[in-house]
Amino acid sequence: MSIHAAINHVTHYSYDRLVALGPQVIRLRPAPHCRSKIISYSLKIEPEGHFINWQQDPFANYQARIVFPEKTREFKVTVDVVLDMAVYNPFDFFLEPAAEEFPFSYEDDLKQELAPYLTPDPVTPLLQAYLDKVDRTKRRSVLFLVDLNTSVHHAINYTIRMEPGVQTPEETLKLASGSCRDSAWLMVQLLRNCGLAARFVSGYLIQLKPDVKALDGPSGTEVDFTDLHAWCEVYLPGAGWVGLDATSGLLAGEGHIPLACTPQPSGAAPIEGRSDKCEVEFAHHMAVTRVYESPRVTKPYTEEQWAAIMALGDAVDADLSTNDVRLTMGGEPTFVAVSDRDAPEWNTDALGPTKRGYATELVHKLRKEYGEGGFLHFGQGKWYPGEQLPRWALNIYWRADGQPVWANPALFADERIPMHYTHADAQRFSTTLAAKLGVTAKFIQTAYEDTWYYLWRERRLPVNVDPFNSKLDDEMERARLRRVFEQKLDTPVGYVLSIKVTGYDDTYGAAWTTGPWFLRDERMYLMPGDSPMGLRLPLDSLPWVSQADFPYMIEQDPSTLRGDLPAYAAVAARYAPSHAPGKAGLALGAARRAAAAAAGSVNATAAMPFVAGALPPSEATRVMQNPTAFADSTSTSSHAQSAQQTEPADFARLPGPHESAHWITRTALCVEVRDPRRANGPAAEAVGESSGVIYIFMPPLERLEYYLDLLAAVEATAQELGVRIVIEGYPPPRDPRLKLLSVTPDPGVIEVNIHPVTHWRDLVRNTEFLYNAAFESRLSAEKFMTDGHHTGTGGGNHFVMGGATPSDSPFLRKPELLASLLLYWHNHPSLSYLFSGMFVGPTSQAPRVDEARNDQLYELEIALEQIYKNREIYGRFPAGPPQGKSAPTG
């Protein structure tokens, strides 16, 4: 991976008369030790009637000696050189053991060979004062050189100086400024006075515009350029000559092209010679051009190639639209942190101390671009064998129609910023939310860690340890015990508000109800664990209900046509603060629903959710008899229908022995204050400052309308109390009217599951913004292997294709398309490996069907035959395919 850069350097002297030129010495050929590969070099001298002799000076520098037999009015030197600008590490060297630490001494024979480079000029007062400040304590030689180089860089301001010659170190220090050659000569004198061999270097400096701007410090040049430059080199036993550029404060890299290296600056002049006395005009031109660029991670395509790719994407888009394919496509790119790439969380571990922080920063940026008006949901994602808990998933949800779901993004807490909310804030949030929902707050229950369990667990610890340092082998168990005993067993964990929907009206929204939870213990004890409290509720302790009466959650059929969602303004207005007399703390929505219920315009369950009457068929029986009624977008939920028909009027009563307690509300919203560091695993709990963030655990709900209604109440509560919160718990029901983007952890990477789109240009725009946002979040899509090999971050390299809804999926509408795609892919092996990572075969993430189990190929053949047979039966596909594996290949 390299760039071929061509330098064109023209030096032109024009004289006012014919002059005789003495021998001219030209030192404009890259030195033998130049680390950048020289692909081609040419030197053109004008006038043409001359003699040229290539030589090497006493220090092995190339020089051309030109003799002009005739007088001339001009002297022109044109240099063209093409270099391979492959990046190399300037620290990639070893030192002799004796030279690894400064100060060190050269061996006698070597010192004699380096004599011209060890002799300093007489020390002047300012130079001596500077030398006195140089830290010569024993340390690694490389660190000493870096410190000295950086010191000169900060002490001397760079200036362009057109006067000939080089300033003395005394002048440079007095002025505190100088050109590159002045800083280089000062550096040479400092090194020699420190006992190190140093030489002056004249050469080319090539600086190319970077593909991406730097996150820290200056990004460098905005355009490609080259110029003559000067720096110094120090001799280190084992490494040889190492370049130090005090002008930039860096070590010499691939852009430093040495031309002449000498003990004194006078011996490194680019052009040296005499002429008759005359008036002269001097012209100088330098340019650098990229003549070849190999594809690289930061710039894989040329502009012409990218234009062709975009045109092809547009053509495919047009074909898909013409044929009514309705295809959508997403992706799963992965990223690693720019810093600390060697940490386990960026190589092998799925979780780590910093990964969630990086993901949080990224998800906030993505919400502003993709999901403006959406809400953040920090839930749980994948759960793999061997892991005690599911991994976290940071989700962005937003409405497909462009209307907002959440108005004030400032109410979303940033887990990276320490907050100091307490359980009192959680209690206040719970009671305020209950008032906005129009339900009583007397059934809000306080949840605690299980005192009896942890007392029992403490008694089983070894006698010579304490709970704060239990020495248990299980790291998570150690952290759990320490956390529980530090916060004390009688400290509330959070608050539980049992709620469910008993009716829904497009105008007045959802009707919410609550009820008591009857538990055996004197107070609510959570199940032991590290999950959010909403996943540790003692649901098994609630009164028994028969299977026939159990209020199962039945989501809508994904193929059901859905109407438009209510306007956000209407949803938000339901929970806007009411200033009407006698309704303090009651949301307008709750008040209006109560008034509407009294007038009979809303299902009676909105006002009094429990109606006595004869028991109807069990809920499970009714679902079997009429399953579509519970999936229709305009129908009341199955839970609400059951409540309307079967709940006793006294919904708070304690059920009798063996009585099926079907009226009990079994779903709940939880409000908890906890330290966000817990989500990153036990090792992260000791990193950074402790924090108290309010987490709202959303209950499971059957319809998206219910979820948005509750979400509006939560936002109104946070707005009224002036608190920042994190939404967690159950996600919204899957619904094509709501789009989703998620950021999740995977071993060694952060994975972004980008939302599917229907057009090529949208996919390009989304992908480009994602990578830019990741870069600004200090995340990278590339990494280096242990051998220095540059590669991508990995991931599945998946093609994610489908439809916006199940009914739109081209693979469900026309299954033979899936068969054709699989067969075409299988019969063209190059496609199987086109987007593969570093590994291929059955253990890779891009296996071919014939690389794994032998019987898998036969299973695929049977499945494909069934597709064609079914099409023959239904008469919507031509006569069946040929026998065996030679089915149509698209």
DRENKE-186127 format. One record per residue (C-alpha): z, x, y. Coordinates in steps of 0.2 Angstrom, whole numbers, padded with zeros to 4 digits, always signed. Each point is the difference from the previous one (the first is absolute). Layout:
<recs>
ZXY
...
</recs>
This chain:
<recs>
+0000+0000+0000
-0006+0009+0015
-0010-0001+0016
-0014+0012+0004
+0001+0004+0019
-0014+0009+0009
+0004+0011+0015
-0013+0004+0013
+0006+0013+0013
-0012+0006+0014
+0005+0014+0012
-0014+0002+0013
+0000+0014+0014
-0014-0002+0013
-0003+0015+0012
-0007+0000+0017
-0011+0015-0004
-0006+0010-0015
+0015+0010-0006
+0002+0012-0014
+0013-0005-0013
+0011+0013-0009
+0004-0003-0018
+0008-0017-0002
+0014-0003-0013
+0001-0018-0006
+0015-0006-0010
-0005-0018-0004
-0001+0000-0019
+0015-0007-0010
+0011+0014-0006
+0000+0004-0019
+0017-0008-0003
-0005-0017+0008
+0008-0013-0012
-0013-0013+0005
-0016+0002-0011
-0015+0005+0010
-0015-0010-0006
-0013+0008+0012
+0000+0012+0015
-0014+0005+0012
+0000+0011+0016
-0015-0001+0012
-0001+0013+0014
-0012-0002+0015
-0011+0009+0006
-0008+0003-0017
-0005+0019+0002
+0017+0007-0006
+0008+0009-0014
+0015-0007-0009
+0012+0009-0012
+0014-0009-0009
+0016+0010-0002
+0018-0001-0004
+0013+0007+0012
+0015+0010-0005
+0009-0016-0003
-0014-0008-0011
-0006-0012+0013
-0018-0004+0000
-0010+0006+0015
-0018+0000+0005
-0006+0015+0011
-0015-0005+0010
-0011+0013+0009
-0013-0006+0013
-0014+0013+0003
-0007-0010+0015
+0007-0007+0016
+0003-0019+0000
+0004-0014+0012
+0011-0009-0013
+0011+0003-0015
+0003-0015-0011
+0011-0001-0016
-0001-0015-0011
+0011-0002-0015
-0002-0014-0013
+0013-0001-0014
+0004-0014-0013
+0017+0000-0008
+0008-0010-0013
+0015-0007+0008
+0011-0003-0015
+0018-0003+0004
+0012+0013-0007
+0018+0002+0001
+0004+0015+0012
+0017+0002-0009
-0008+0002-0017
+0005+0018-0004
+0013+0010-0009
+0010+0014+0008
+0006+0016-0009
+0019-0002-0004
+0004+0013+0012
-0008-0009+0014
+0006-0018-0003
+0014+0002+0012
-0001+0007+0018
+0004+0013+0005
-0009+0011-0012
-0009+0017+0000
-0017+0005-0006
-0002+0013-0014
-0004+0017+0007
-0018+0001-0006
-0003-0018+0007
+0008+0004+0016
-0012+0015+0003
-0015-0011-0003
+0007-0013+0012
+0004+0013+0013
-0012-0006+0014
+0007-0018-0002
+0019+0006+0000
+0000+0010+0017
+0006-0011+0014
-0004+0003+0019
+0015+0005+0011
+0013-0014+0001
+0001-0007+0017
+0016-0009+0007
-0006-0018-0003
-0007+0004-0017
+0017+0008-0004
+0009-0015+0006
-0011-0011-0011
+0003+0011-0015
+0019+0000+0003
-0001-0019-0003
-0010+0001-0016
+0011-0006-0015
-0001+0015-0012
+0013-0007-0012
-0005+0002-0018
-0010-0015-0006
-0017-0003-0009
-0014+0009+0008
-0011-0015+0002
+0014-0010+0009
+0002+0015+0012
-0019+0001+0004
-0001-0019+0002
+0015+0000+0012
-0007+0015+0010
-0017-0008+0001
+0007-0016+0006
+0011+0008+0013
-0015+0009+0008
-0009-0016+0000
+0013-0009+0009
+0004+0014+0012
-0018+0003+0006
-0011-0014+0008
-0018+0001-0005
-0012+0002+0014
-0019+0003+0001
-0002+0017+0008
-0017+0006+0005
+0005+0018+0005
-0005+0014-0012
+0012+0009-0010
+0017-0004-0007
+0017-0002+0009
+0014+0012-0004
+0015-0008-0009
+0010+0002+0016
-0013-0009+0010
-0001-0014-0013
+0019-0002-0001
+0002+0001+0019
-0013-0014+0003
+0005-0010-0015
-0018-0004-0003
-0016+0008-0006
-0016-0002-0010
-0001+0000-0019
-0003+0019+0000
+0015+0003+0011
+0012-0010-0012
-0008+0009-0014
+0003+0018+0007
+0018-0005+0005
+0002-0006-0018
-0007+0017-0007
+0013+0010+0011
+0015-0011-0006
-0005+0002-0018
-0002+0019+0001
+0017+0002+0009
+0007-0010-0014
-0007+0013-0012
-0014-0010-0007
-0019+0005+0000
-0010-0011+0011
-0018+0000+0007
-0010-0009+0013
-0013-0013-0006
-0015-0006+0009
-0010-0015-0008
-0006-0017+0000
+0011-0015+0001
-0008-0016-0008
+0009-0017+0003
-0007-0015-0008
+0005-0018+0005
+0012-0007-0013
-0005-0015-0010
+0017-0008+0004
+0012+0003+0015
+0016+0009-0003
+0016-0010-0001
+0011+0014+0007
-0006+0011+0014
-0017+0002+0007
-0015-0006-0010
-0010+0015+0005
-0017+0000+0008
-0010-0016+0003
-0017+0008-0003
-0006+0015-0011
+0000+0016+0010
+0001+0019-0003
+0004+0015+0012
+0004+0018-0001
+0018+0002-0003
+0014+0014-0003
+0015+0001-0011
+0009+0013-0009
+0003+0005-0018
+0015+0007-0009
+0000+0010-0016
+0012-0006-0013
+0001+0010-0017
-0007-0011-0013
-0009-0012+0011
-0010+0012+0011
-0005-0005+0018
+0007-0017+0005
-0007-0008+0016
+0013-0007+0013
-0007-0010+0015
+0013+0000+0014
-0011-0011+0011
+0002-0015-0012
+0016+0006-0009
-0008-0001-0017
-0006+0012-0013
-0019+0003-0001
-0009-0012-0010
-0018-0004-0006
-0005-0003+0018
+0004+0018+0005
-0015+0011-0003
+0004+0019+0003
-0014+0010+0007
+0009+0017+0005
+0018+0006-0004
+0006+0015+0008
+0016+0009+0006
-0005-0002+0018
-0008-0015+0009
-0014+0011+0007
-0007+0004-0017
-0003-0019-0004
-0011-0004+0015
-0014-0012-0006
-0013+0010+0009
+0002+0018+0007
-0013+0011+0009
-0007+0006+0016
-0015-0004+0012
-0007+0006+0016
+0008-0006+0016
-0007-0017+0004
+0005-0018+0004
+0002-0010-0015
+0001-0019-0005
+0010-0004-0015
-0002-0016-0011
+0010-0004-0015
-0002-0014-0012
+0009-0005-0016
-0001-0015-0011
+0005-0005-0017
-0009-0013-0011
+0004-0008-0017
-0015+0003-0011
+0008-0006-0016
+0016-0011-0004
+0006-0003-0018
+0008-0017-0003
+0019+0001+0002
+0014-0013+0000
+0000-0001+0019
-0019-0002+0002
-0008-0004-0017
-0017-0006+0008
-0011+0005+0014
-0005-0012+0013
-0017-0004-0008
+0008-0003-0017
+0013-0011+0007
-0013-0010+0009
-0010-0002-0016
+0016-0006-0009
+0004-0013+0013
-0018-0006-0001
+0001-0002-0019
+0017-0009+0002
-0009-0013+0012
-0014-0002-0012
+0012-0004-0014
+0009-0012+0011
-0016-0009+0003
-0004-0001-0018
+0017-0007-0004
-0001-0013+0013
-0018-0005-0005
+0005-0002-0018
+0017-0009+0005
+0010+0012-0010
+0016-0002+0011
+0006+0017-0005
+0016+0008+0008
+0005+0018-0002
+0016+0009+0004
+0007+0017-0004
+0016+0010-0005
+0000+0017+0010
+0015+0011-0002
+0008+0012+0012
+0013+0014+0000
+0011+0007+0014
-0008+0014+0011
+0017+0010+0000
+0011+0004-0015
-0015-0002-0013
+0010+0009-0013
+0014-0013-0001
+0001-0010-0016
-0004-0016+0009
-0017+0006+0005
-0004+0007-0018
+0008-0009-0014
+0014-0012+0006
-0004-0018+0005
+0015-0001+0012
+0008+0013+0012
+0010+0002+0015
-0014-0001+0013
-0014-0010-0009
+0006-0017+0006
+0001+0006+0018
-0018+0006+0000
-0005-0016-0008
+0009-0010+0013
-0008+0009+0015
-0017-0003-0008
+0003-0018-0004
+0005-0004+0019
-0016+0008+0005
-0011-0010-0012
+0008-0016+0005
-0005+0003+0018
-0018+0002-0005
-0003-0011-0016
+0014-0013+0001
+0003-0003+0018
+0012-0015+0000
+0005+0003-0018
+0017+0004-0007
+0007+0014-0010
+0007-0003-0017
+0010+0014-0008
+0001-0005-0018
-0001+0007-0017
-0016+0006-0009
-0004+0008-0016
+0013+0004-0014
-0004+0013-0013
+0009+0004-0016
+0014+0013+0003
+0004-0006+0018
+0016-0009+0003
-0007-0011+0014
-0017-0005+0006
-0008+0010+0014
-0001-0007+0017
-0015-0007+0008
-0003-0002+0019
-0011-0015+0002
-0010-0007+0015
-0004-0018+0000
-0011-0009+0013
-0010-0016+0001
-0018+0001-0004
-0004-0013+0014
+0006+0013+0013
+0015-0010+0005
+0017+0009+0001
+0014-0002-0013
+0013+0010+0010
-0001+0001+0019
+0012+0014+0005
-0002+0016-0010
+0014+0008+0009
+0012-0010-0011
-0006+0010-0015
+0013+0014-0003
-0006+0017-0002
+0010+0007-0015
-0002+0018+0007
+0010-0004+0015
+0019-0001-0003
+0007-0017+0003
+0018-0005+0000
+0001-0019-0005
+0014-0006-0010
+0004-0014-0012
+0006-0010+0015
-0018+0000+0007
-0006-0006-0017
+0012-0014+0000
-0005-0005+0018
-0019+0000-0006
+0004-0011-0015
+0009-0013+0010
-0013+0000+0014
-0014-0002-0012
+0008-0014-0009
+0001-0009+0016
-0018+0002+0004
-0005-0006-0017
+0011-0016+0003
+0012+0004-0015
+0018+0002+0000
+0008+0017+0000
+0015-0004-0010
-0009+0004-0016
-0004+0018+0005
+0009+0011-0012
+0006+0018+0002
-0005+0012-0013
+0010+0015-0006
-0002+0014-0012
+0008-0004-0017
+0017+0006+0002
+0005-0002-0018
-0015+0009-0006
+0002+0015+0011
+0019+0001-0004
-0004+0000-0018
-0014+0014+0003
+0013+0010+0010
+0012-0001-0015
-0013+0007-0012
-0003+0016+0011
+0007+0016-0006
+0018+0003+0005
-0004+0015+0010
-0013-0007+0012
+0000-0013+0014
-0013-0014+0003
-0006+0009+0016
-0005+0015-0011
-0002-0007-0018
-0010+0014-0008
-0010-0013-0010
-0017+0005-0007
-0008-0015+0007
-0005+0004+0018
-0002-0018+0005
+0017-0005-0008
+0009+0014+0010
-0008-0005+0016
+0004-0019-0004
+0018+0004-0003
+0002+0011+0015
-0008-0013+0011
+0010-0015-0006
+0017+0009+0001
-0004+0007+0017
-0004-0017+0007
+0015-0008-0008
+0000-0014-0013
+0006-0013+0012
-0014+0003+0012
-0013-0014+0001
-0018+0005-0006
-0009-0014+0008
-0001-0019+0001
-0009-0013-0010
-0008-0015+0007
-0006-0012-0015
-0015-0009+0006
-0015-0009-0007
-0015-0011+0006
+0002-0018-0003
-0015-0006+0010
-0014+0005+0011
-0010-0007+0015
-0014+0008+0009
+0008-0005+0016
+0018+0002-0002
-0001+0014-0013
+0011+0003-0015
+0016-0010-0003
+0014+0012-0006
+0016-0004-0009
+0015+0010-0006
+0014-0002-0012
+0015+0008-0008
+0000+0013-0014
+0014-0003-0012
+0005+0016-0008
+0014+0005-0012
+0007+0014+0011
+0010-0003+0015
-0014+0007+0010
-0018+0006-0002
-0001+0016-0009
-0018+0009-0001
-0006+0007-0016
+0002+0019+0000
-0015+0010+0006
-0010+0008+0014
-0012-0014+0004
+0000-0011+0015
+0014-0014-0002
-0013-0013-0002
-0005+0007-0017
+0019+0002-0005
+0005-0018+0002
+0011-0007-0014
-0013-0014-0004
+0006-0001-0018
+0017-0006+0006
-0007-0015+0009
+0003-0017-0009
-0010-0003-0015
-0017-0009+0001
-0010-0006-0015
-0017+0008-0002
-0008-0017+0003
+0008-0002+0017
-0001+0019+0005
-0009+0001+0017
-0014+0011-0004
-0011+0008+0013
-0018-0005-0002
-0012+0008+0012
-0016-0008+0005
-0015+0003-0011
-0009+0015+0008
-0017-0010-0002
+0006-0015+0010
-0008-0002+0016
+0012+0002+0015
+0000-0008+0017
+0003+0009+0016
+0017+0007+0003
+0010-0008+0015
-0002+0009+0016
+0013+0013+0004
+0005-0008+0016
+0005-0016-0009
+0009+0009-0013
+0010+0011+0012
+0004-0016+0011
+0010-0007-0014
+0013+0013+0002
-0001+0003+0018
+0018-0001+0008
+0005-0018+0005
+0008-0003+0017
+0003-0019-0003
+0018-0006+0002
+0010-0001-0016
-0013+0011-0009
+0007+0017+0004
-0006+0013-0013
-0012-0013-0009
-0018+0005+0000
-0012-0012+0007
-0009-0001-0017
+0016-0006-0009
+0004-0013+0014
-0018-0007+0000
+0000-0001-0019
+0017-0009+0000
-0007-0012+0013
-0016-0003-0009
+0009-0003-0016
+0010-0014+0008
-0016-0008+0006
-0007+0001-0017
-0015+0012+0004
+0006+0014-0012
+0005+0000-0018
+0018-0006+0000
+0005+0016-0009
-0002+0009+0017
+0015-0009+0007
+0010-0004-0016
-0007+0011-0014
+0009-0009-0014
-0004-0017-0006
+0009-0009-0014
-0010-0010-0013
-0005-0001-0017
-0004+0017-0009
-0019+0002-0001
-0009+0010-0014
+0006+0018+0000
-0009+0012+0012
-0008+0010-0014
-0006-0016-0008
-0007-0006+0017
-0009+0017+0002
-0008-0002-0017
-0006-0018+0004
-0007+0004+0017
-0001+0019+0003
-0013-0001+0015
+0012-0010+0010
+0011+0015+0002
-0014+0012+0005
-0008-0011+0014
+0001+0007+0017
+0006-0017+0008
+0012-0005-0013
+0019+0002+0000
+0006+0014-0011
+0006-0004-0017
+0018+0006+0005
+0000-0012+0014
-0007-0015-0010
+0013+0003-0013
+0014+0001+0013
-0006-0016+0008
+0000-0010-0016
+0015+0007-0009
+0013+0007+0011
+0016-0009+0001
+0005-0005+0018
+0016+0011-0002
-0010+0016-0001
+0015+0011+0002
+0010-0006-0014
+0005+0011-0015
-0009-0005-0016
+0009-0006-0015
+0002+0009-0016
-0017+0002-0009
-0008-0010+0015
-0018+0007+0005
+0003+0005+0018
-0018-0003+0005
+0005-0003+0019
+0007+0017+0003
-0010+0011+0012
-0004+0015-0010
-0010+0011+0013
+0008+0009+0014
-0004+0010+0016
+0011+0016+0001
+0005+0009+0015
+0007+0018-0003
+0004+0016+0010
-0003+0016-0009
-0006+0018+0002
-0019+0001-0002
+0002+0017-0008
+0005-0008-0016
-0019-0005-0003
-0005+0019-0002
+0012+0004-0015
+0017+0008-0001
-0006+0017+0006
-0005-0008+0017
+0017-0008+0004
+0007+0016+0005
-0015+0004+0012
+0001-0005+0018
+0012-0012+0009
+0007-0016-0008
-0007-0016+0007
+0003-0018-0001
-0015-0011+0000
-0001-0019-0002
-0011-0005-0015
-0005-0018-0003
-0004-0004-0018
-0012-0014-0001
+0001-0013-0014
-0014-0005-0012
-0011-0014+0007
-0014-0009-0007
-0012-0002+0014
-0005+0011+0015
+0004-0014+0012
+0018+0001-0005
+0001+0018+0002
-0008+0001+0017
+0012-0014+0005
+0015+0010-0005
-0007+0016+0007
-0001-0009+0017
+0018-0005-0001
+0005+0018-0004
-0010+0007+0014
+0008-0013+0012
+0017+0005-0006
-0003+0018+0002
-0007-0003+0018
+0015-0010+0005
+0013+0012-0007
-0010+0015+0007
+0001+0010-0017
-0013+0009-0009
-0003-0004-0019
-0009+0005-0015
-0008-0014-0011
+0001+0003-0019
+0002-0010-0015
-0013-0011-0007
-0017+0001+0007
-0010-0015+0006
-0010-0009-0013
-0017+0007-0004
-0012-0009+0011
-0017+0004+0007
+0005-0006+0017
+0012+0015+0001
-0006+0018-0001
+0010+0015-0007
+0000+0019+0002
+0013+0010-0009
+0007+0018+0001
+0008+0005-0016
+0007+0016-0008
-0008+0009-0015
+0004+0016-0008
-0004+0014+0013
-0008-0012+0013
+0000-0015+0011
-0012-0013-0006
-0008-0013+0012
-0007-0016-0008
-0012-0004+0014
-0005-0019+0002
-0017-0005-0007
-0014-0004+0012
-0017-0008-0002
-0011+0012+0011
-0005+0018-0001
+0003+0003+0019
+0018-0007-0002
+0004+0011-0014
-0006+0015+0009
+0010-0004+0016
+0016-0004-0010
-0001+0016-0010
-0004+0011+0015
+0015-0008+0009
+0011+0002-0015
-0003+0019-0002
+0002+0003+0019
+0017-0010+0000
+0005+0010-0015
-0004+0016+0009
+0010-0005+0015
+0014-0004-0011
+0000+0018-0007
-0008-0005-0016
-0015+0008-0008
-0013-0005-0013
-0002+0018-0007
+0011+0013-0008
-0001+0017-0007
+0003+0004-0019
+0011+0015-0005
-0015+0011-0001
-0005-0004+0018
-0014-0013-0006
-0003-0013+0014
+0000-0017-0007
+0003-0018+0004
+0017-0009-0003
-0005-0009-0016
+0002-0018-0003
-0010-0011-0011
-0016+0002+0009
-0002-0019-0004
-0014-0012+0004
+0010-0016+0004
-0013-0014+0000
+0002-0019-0001
-0001-0015+0011
+0010-0007+0015
+0006-0014-0012
-0001-0003-0019
-0013-0013+0003
-0011+0013+0011
+0002+0014-0013
-0018+0005-0006
+0007+0005-0016
+0008-0017-0004
-0015-0010+0007
-0012+0011-0010
+0009+0009-0014
-0016+0008-0006
+0000+0010+0016
+0016+0009-0006
-0008+0003-0016
-0015+0007+0008
+0010+0011+0012
+0011+0007-0015
-0015+0004-0010
-0010+0008+0014
+0015+0011+0004
+0002+0004-0018
-0018+0005-0003
+0000+0011+0015
+0013+0013-0003
-0002+0009+0016
+0007-0016+0009
+0016+0002-0011
+0003+0017+0008
-0007-0003+0017
+0017-0004+0008
+0012+0008-0013
+0014+0011+0005
+0003+0017-0007
+0003-0007-0018
-0012-0009-0011
+0002-0007-0018
+0012-0013-0007
+0015+0006+0009
-0008+0000+0017
+0000-0015+0012
-0019-0001-0002
-0003-0001-0019
-0015-0007-0008
+0002-0014-0013
-0007+0011-0014
+0012+0014+0004
+0016-0008-0005
+0004-0011-0015
-0015-0001-0012
+0003-0019-0003
-0001-0003+0019
-0019+0002+0000
-0001-0014-0013
+0012-0011+0009
-0011+0001+0015
-0015-0004-0010
+0008-0016-0006
+0006-0005+0017
-0018+0003+0007
-0008-0010-0014
+0012-0015+0004
-0005+0000+0018
-0019-0002-0005
+0004-0013-0014
+0010-0010+0013
-0014+0000+0012
-0012-0005-0014
+0011-0015-0004
+0001-0006+0018
-0018+0003+0003
+0001+0010+0016
-0006+0017-0007
-0016+0005-0009
+0000+0002-0018
+0013+0011-0007
-0001+0019+0001
-0007+0012-0013
+0012+0004-0014
+0013+0014+0002
+0003+0010+0015
-0018-0002+0008
+0006-0015+0010
-0009-0001+0017
+0006+0014+0012
-0004-0008+0017
</recs>
